[in-house]
Amino acid sequence: MYQEKYQFIIWNYSILFLPFSIVIGSFILNLNLIIITVLFFINIFLNKELRIYTKEKWFLVCCLYFLFQIFSSIINDANLDSIIRSVTFFKFFIFALSLKIILIFNKKSLLYFLKIIFILIIILSVDGIYQYFFGKNLLGFEHDVGRVSGVFGNERILGSYLSKNLFIALPFFFFLFRSSKYKYLFLTIYFSIIAFAILISGERMAFLHFILGLHLLFLFVSLKEFKKILYLFSIYLIILVFILLNDHVKKRVLSITHDQYGISKNFNIKDSYWGAHYLTAYEIFKENPIFGIGPKNFRVESCKDKYSSIDSKKAEHRCTTHPHNIILEILSEQGILGIILFSSILYFIIRKQNLFEIVPVCFLVSLIIYVWPIGTSGSIFTTWNGIFLWINIGLLSYLKEDILNNFLK
């Protein structure tokens, strides 16, 4: 069998190593994605059976999206950084298709992949909680007062990591406790530990994404069993008690100051730092509605004097690497055509998903959290932040093949 060939085995292990590489850092993550890309082409070249997967609609749209990004970069003064970003974007959907192919030819890899993410989530959550109470994590990294980052050190992305991976790993939880009558009690404990870790990370948006995902998950599953709403309510009580008992966390989560975000009683978001970024992105989009300004060009365009007159008291802070909102980032850098192509990829991935099974529901919830248009977000085109989107796309694409979802049975 072809999957017993050494190049396929290495490809498989490269996919399984990806969750570790995300935690280790961007350099290892990029290196791993390059290896996966090279192995993809080697395996596609050596095995004609695999080539049929390159003809899937979502993948063809990805290829068109890739060509459009290069075109958008070239017509915008051929900025070298923009062209490099466009070319390297190729690794993302190669990874997503690689993940699908590996799971199709080695079904046990799905269990292993989710198990690795699940274990990492537990370890990082416990490590962050340990750091919060003892001042240092298990590796000796210290934290700022009231905020923890765990193994990520100076990068405050623990909450973001947990919120982006929580629902991806959830099917493994149901597999682990599939025969236990206390399954939903353990689920409450599981959610509470992670919610605690996200709260003490001080990342507000990560916490809001967690709450959003929780609502979406229970919206789907409670349609079958109303009693599961009680578990959601118990999680809320646990979270609320912790917030009320900890002054610093209460301040971080509940008290958003006008000085930081420009949000007053009148909710004047345009006068916040984020509002300045959003308004700048919108003005850029209005001037370049069809093709945008090209990938990675927001950092250059937003600093131009012509945007200093935007209607925001924080206009002088408009200059940044990206607008901190996925939809505005695509619109400003790739225009209407870019958002149409991106939406088409999501459409072909989401359609015909079986929303009566817990596995696709978990992955879909994770995808929705990632692309949620309201609020701040990291750049969709950076490796660390962008990879989570393509993990979900790869998993959901696989589930359309394996519609029986024997994983939990």
N, C-alpha and C positions, 0 to 999 in steps of 0.2 A: 504493500500500500504506500501511496506517495507520502502520507503523513509520517511515515517511518524514516524518510530520508533525512539526512543530517541537517540540510538547509531549512527544512520545514520545522524540525525540532528546535533549532536555534531561533527561528522566527517566533515559534510558540513561546519560548522562554523569554524572548525580548518583550513580548506583549505582557507576560505575567510579571516582568520586572518593572513595568511602567508605574504602578502605584508607589513602589519604593523610590523610583527616580523623581517623582513629584515631590516627595518629602525631602529627599537629599538636596535638591537644588536645581536651578535652571540649566546649569552646564550639563549635568548628567542627564537631565530630562531631554535637552536638545540632542545630545549625543545618542541617547536611546532611540529617539524618533528618527534620526538619520539612519541608524542601523536598521530599524523596522522598514523604512522606505527602501533601502538598498535590498533587503531581503524580499520585500514585496515584488520588486522587479525581477529578481533572480527566480523566485518561485513562479511568477506569472510566465516568464520566458520558458521555464523548464516543464511546465504542466499546462497543457491547453485546457484542461478541465476547469482551471481556476479563472480563465479569461472571461467566462460567461458572466461573472459577477461585476466586471468592469462595465457591463452594458446596462446596469440598473439605472433607473431614471434619476434617482437622487444623486448617484455618483456622476452621471453625465452632466447634471446641472452644476455639481461641484467643479467639474472640469471647465465648464463654461464660465463659472464664477471666477475661477483661477485666471483664465485668459482675460476676463474683463478687468480684473485687478491690475494685471500687467499693462493693459491698454490704458487704464485710468492713470497709472503712474507715468507712462510715457508721454501722454498728452499734457501732463502737468509739469512741464519743464524737465522731464526725465530725471527727477531727483533720485540720486543713487540709493539713499536710505529707503525710499518708497519702493523702488524696483526690487531691492533685496528683500524687503518685507513681503512683497507680492509673490516673489519666487519661493521663499521659504514657507509661505502659507500652504503650499502643496503638500507638506508633510502631514498636515492635520487630517485631510480627508483620505490620504493614503493610509494613515493610522486607523481611521474609522472602518475602512473597508478591510484592512488587515485583521482587525479585531473580529469582524463578522466572519471572515473566512476561517480563522483559527477556531472559532467557536463551533462552526458548522462541521469541520473535519475532526475536531476533538472536543466533544461535548462536555467532558470533565473540566475543561479549561474555564468554563463559565463559573463552576463552583469554586475553583481555585482562585480565579480573578476576584470574585466577590468576597471570598474568605479573606484574602490578603487585605482588601480595603477595609473590611469589617474589623479585623484585628488591629490594623493601623489606627482606625478611629478610636477604638477602646484604649489603646496604648497612649495615643496623643491626648485624649481627654483626661485620663488618669494622671498623665505627666503634667498637664497644665494645671489640674486641680492641686497636685502636690506642690507645684511651683507657687501657686497662690497662697497656700497655707504655710509653706516653709521658706519662702523667699527665693529658692533655687529649684530648678527642675532636676530630674534624675541625672542629667548630663552636666549639671553645675551652672546652667545659664540663669542669671538673675532676671528679675522683671521690674518694670516700673510700678509705682504705687497704684494698686487697684487694677492693673492690666497685666495679662500674661500672654506669652507668645510660645512657651514650651520649647520644643526642639528647633523652632524657626528663628530663635535668637532675636536679632534686631528687627527682623521683619514681622510686623504685627499682622499675621495672616492665619493664625490658628483658628479663629472663628470662621473666617472665610473658607478655610479648608474643610472644617467640620460640616458647615452648612451645605457645601457643594457635594460632599461625599456621603452624607448621612443616608439619603434616600436611595442612592445607588447601592449601598451595602445592605439595605433593609431586607431584600429577598433572602439573603443568607441567614439573617436572624430568624425569619419564618421557617427556613429549612432546618436550622439548628434546633428550634423548639416546636417543630411541626407536630410532635406527638404529646406535648406537655399540656395538661389541662390548665396550667398557670401561664400559658403563653402570653396573654395580654397583661398580666401582672408584670412579667419580665419586660414586656415592651414598654410599660410605663416607667420602669426603672431605667431602661436603656435610654429612652428619650430624656428623662430627667437628668441623667449624668451628662449627656451631651449638651443639653440646654444650659446646665450649670457651667460647663466649660466655655460655651459660646458667650455667656453673660460676662464671665470674668475676663474674657479676652478684650472686652470693651468695644467690640465691633458692632455698632448698632444695626447696620444693614444686614450683617450676617444673622443677627438675632431676628430681624424682621423677616428674612428669607426662611428661617427656621419655622416661625409662626405661620407664614404663608404656606409652606410645604405641609405643615401639620394639618391645616385646614383643608387643603386640597386632598390629602391622603384620606382623611376621615370623611370627606364629602363623597369620595368614591366608595369606600368600604362600608360606610354606615347605611348606604342604600340597601344593603343586604341585612345588616345586623345593627339595630338601633342601640343595643347595649354598649357598643363600642364608643358611643359618644361619651359615656361615663368615664372611660379611660382618658379621653381627651380632657375632660373637665378636671380629673385628678392631676394630670400633668400641669394644667394651668394653675391649680392651687399650689403645687410644689414650687413652680417658678415664681409665683406672686409672693409666697412667703419668703423666699430667698431675697427677692428684690427689696422687700419692705424691711428685712432685717439687716441689710448691708447698705450703709449710707453711700459709700462710693459707687457701688453698682447702681443704686437708685438714681444717683445724680447722673451717671453716664447714660442710663437707659431712658429715664423719664424727663430729665432736665436738659433740653436743647436750648442753648443760649443764643440770643440775638447776635452777639458778637461773633460767634462761630459760624452760624448759618443764616443769619438775617431773618429768622422766623420769629415773628412777634405775634401778638394776639390777632393781628390781621393776616397772619400766614403769608408774609411778604417774601416768598422764596426767591424772587428775582434779585434781592439785595444780599443774598448769601454768596459764598464762594462758588458753590455748586450752581447757583442761579446764573452767575457770570459765565461759567463754562457752558451752560445750556444755551443761553442767549447768543453767545458767540458762535456756537455750533449751528444754531438756527440761522443766523445771519450768513454764515458761510454756505449753508445749504441753499439759501435763497439766491445767492450769487452764482452757485454752481449746481443747479437742481438736477441735471441729467447724469453727469459722470462724477460729480464731487471733485475734490481736490487731490485725490489719490491717497492710498494707504500711507500712514505715518506722516502725513503732511500737516495734520492739525497743529502739531507742536511748532511749526513754522508760521502757518497762516494765522493762528490765533494771536500771535504777538504783534501783528501789523497794526499800525496806528489807526487805520480806518475802522477798527472795531473798538476803539477806545470810547466811542460815543454810545455804546449799548446802554440800555435803560437799567443800569444796575449800579448801586453804590460801591460794589466791589469790582468795578470794571477794570481797575488796575491789576486785578488778580486773574484776569481772563486767560493769560498765557499759561498753558499747561501741555502735557504730553498727549492727552486725549480728553474728550468732554465728560468722562465718567458716567456715561449712559450709553448702553449698547446701541439703541435705536438711533440716537443722535450721532453717535460715532460713525455708523454706517451711512447715514444720510449725508453727513458733512464730508466724509472722505470718499464715498462711492455713489452718492446721489440716489435718485429714484430707481435707476436700473440695478444698483447694488442691493437695495432693500427688496426689490422684486425677486432677484435671484436667491438671496438669502432666505426669504419667505418660502420660495418654491422648494428649497432643500428641506425645510421643516415640514412643509405640506406632504411631500412624498414619504417622509419618514413617519409622520404621525397617522396618516390615513390608514384605515383598516386595522389599526391596533385593537387588540382584544382588551377592552377596558373592564371586563368582568373577571380578569385574572390579576392577582396581586403583583406579579412580577412586572408586566408592562406598565401597570399603574404606578409603581414605584419609580421606574425609569422615566415615565412621562412627567411625574411630579418634579423630579430632579431637573428635567429639561425646561419645564415651565419656570421654575425658580431662576434658572440661569438666564433666560431671555426676558424675564419680567421687565417691562419697559418703565415702570415707575420706581424712581429712586436711583441711587448711585451704584456704579459697578466698575469693575476693572476693564481694561481694554480687551476686546474680543480677539485681537490679533497678536497679543503677547503669548508666549509659549505657556507660562504657568497658568494664567487665567483662562486662556483659550482651550486648553486640552480638555477641560471638563465638559465643554459643549460636545466635543467629538467623541468622548467616551460614551455619552448618552446616545448620540446618533448611531454609533457602532452597535451598541447593545439593542436599541430599538429596531434597527435594521435586521439584526440577527433574529429577534423574536418574531418578525414577520415571516421568517423561514420556518422557525420551530414553533408553530402555532399551538401545539399541544402543551407546551410548557411543562414537560415532564420533570423539570428541575426540582419542584417542590413535592413530587409524588414518590 
